[in-house]
Amino acid sequence: MTHSALVLCADGTEEIECVVIVDVLRRANIRVVLASASASRRVQCSRGVVLEADVLLDEVDAVTEFDAIVLPGGMGGAKAFASSARVHQLLAQYYSSSSKVVAAVCAGPIAFKPSGIAQNKNITSHPSVKQQLMVEGDSPWFASYSEERVVVDGRLVTSRGPGTCFEFALKIVELLSGAQVVDEVAKPMMLHPAIHSE
C-alpha cells in the first residue's frame, strides 16, 4: 500500500524544512501533496525562495486520503498555520485518529495549542518559540519539553529546525513505512551515520 502525506506551506515557511520533508518522503515512495495555506499556490518562503504548492489548502477536503499531516517551520508560515481555522480543523481531525501521524518542526508546533491538540505530550520545537507553547501562567501546554533533535510521542513527531529535518523526515518515513525503508532512502543520500543506522 502506498502511504501519503499532506505537507503544508505558506508565505514565510522555512524553505529548507519544506523541501527536505517533501523530498525525503517522496524518495520513500510516499505520495506527498504540498498544500498552500496562503491565498496563492505560489508562496514566498522565509529566505525569499518561491515554491509552488500542488494545491491550495482550501481545496483539500478528504482527510482520509492522507496518512500524515506535516507542518514545516519558519515563523511567518507557522503563524499562518496557527491562525488558520482550516489548519486547526485538519490538525484536530488527524490527531483524533489513532492511525494518522501529526508532525511539526521548528516553529510549526505553535499551531498545536490553538488547534486544541497535543496537550500533555512530549514535544520539542525551535528554542525561539518554546515560550509560545506555554498556557496561561507558568503551566506548560506540553507534558515535557525536550532538547532532543526529534521527539516522538505516539504518532506525534516534533523536531527543532532546518538542521534536524533529515532526521525528522526519516522518522515520519519510519512511522509510515518502517525502518527498512528508512535505510533504503538514507544510505544513497550519504547522510551522516548518526542520522540513520548503518
N, C-alpha and C positions, 0 to 999 in steps of 0.2 A: 504494500500500500504506500502511495506517495503522501508524505506529510506536507503540510502547508503552514505558512506564517504570514500574518499581516504586520508589516513594519510601517510605522507612522513617520511622517516628516512634516516640517512646517518651516516658515521663514525663521531663520535663526538656529536651525538644527545644526549640530556639530557634524560636519561632513565626513570626517574620518570615521566616526562611530557609525553613521548611517551606511556608508559604502562598505565598510568591513562586515557589518552584520548581514547585509543583503548578499554580498559576495560569498561569504563563508557558508551561509545557509544554502545558496544555490549550488555551490560546489558539492554539498551533501545531498543533492537532488531533492531538496525541499523546495516546493513551489512557493515563491515569495511574491506577494503583491505589495508594492510600495504605495501608500496612500497619503495624500497631502491633506493636512488639517487646515491649510491656508485656503485663500479664495481661488488660487490657481494651482494647476498641476506643477507649474514651474516655481520652485522655491529657491530663495537665495539663502545659502547657509551662513554659518557664523563667520567664516573667513572669506566670504564673497563667492564661493563656488556655487554655481547654479545647477541644481538637479531637477530632472523632470520625473515626477511620480507617474505610476501606471494609471492611477485613478484619483479622484477626489474622495475624501473620506465619506462625504455625504452620499456617494454612490455605492458604498459598501453596505449591504443590507443583510447578508447571510452570515451570521455569526458562526453557524455550524460548519461553514465552509473551511474554516481555518482551525489549526491545532494550537496556534500560539499567537499572541499579540506582543509586539516588541516596540519599546519606546527608546529611541536614541536620546542623548542629552543635547547640550547646547542650551544656554539659558533662554534665548528667545523662543526656541522650539518647545522647551519644557514648559515655559509659561503659557504658550498657546495650548498645549495639551491640558494643563492644569485648569484653564479657564473654559474649556470646551465641554459643553453638556453632552455632545456626541461621544467624546472620548470617555467621559465619566460613565456613560451608559455601557459602552463596549467593555471597559475595564471591569465593571461590576458583573457583567454577563460572563466574561471569560473567567473571572476569579471565582464565581459561584460554581463553576464546573470542575469536577474532580479530575477531568481528563485534559484540561487546557493548561498551557504554560503561559504565565504572565511574566514579562521580563522588562527591565528598565535599567539604563546605565546613566552614570554621570548625574546630571540634574533631572533626568527623567522621573525618578521616584517622587518628585514633588507633586505629580499628578495623582498619586495614590490616595492621599488624605482627602482631597475634595471629591474623589470618586467613592469614598467610603470603604476602601479595601486595604488589606494588608495590616490592619491594626493588630498589635501584639505579635508581629512576625519579626524574624531576624533579617536585617537588611544592611545594605551599605549604599553609599552614594558618593558623589564628589564631595570633598570636605566643605566646599563653599556653601552647600545647601543643607548641611546637617541640621542647622537650627530651624530651617523651614519645615522639617519633619516633626517638630515638636507641637504638641497641642497646647492649650492654654496653661499658663503657669510653667512649672518645671516637669510636668509629666510627659514622657515621650509617647508618641504615637506608636512607635515600634517597641517590640519586646527587648531587643538587643541591637545596638549599633556596632558593626564590626569594621575594623580596618583591613580586613581581608580583601583581596583583589576581586574575588567573585564570591557571593554568598547565595546559597541555595537553601530555601526553607520550603519543603514540599515541592510544589511546582511553581514557586515564586523565585525568580532569579534576579539579583541585582549586582551591579558592578560599579567601578569607580570613575573611569574616564577613558579618553582615547587610547591610552597605553594598555588598558586591560581588555580592549574589545575583542581581540582574538580569543582569549580565554572565555570571555562572556559568550561569544557566538558559538564556540565549540561546546560549551556547557548546554546551550539550547539544543544543539545537534545531538548531544548525548541523551538528553531527556526525550527527544522525539524519535531518534533513530538508533541509539545505542553506541557503546564505546568503540566497537569495531569500525563504525563509520567515521567516528572522530579520528581514529588513527589513519584511515584511508584518505581523509581530507587533509589532515595536518602534515603528514610526512612530506608529500610533494611540495608543500608550501615552504619548507625549510624553516619552520618556526623553531624558536629556542626550545631545547628539550624540556625545560621546566614547564612549558605551556601544555605539553601533551606527553603521554607515555611513549617510550621508545619501543 
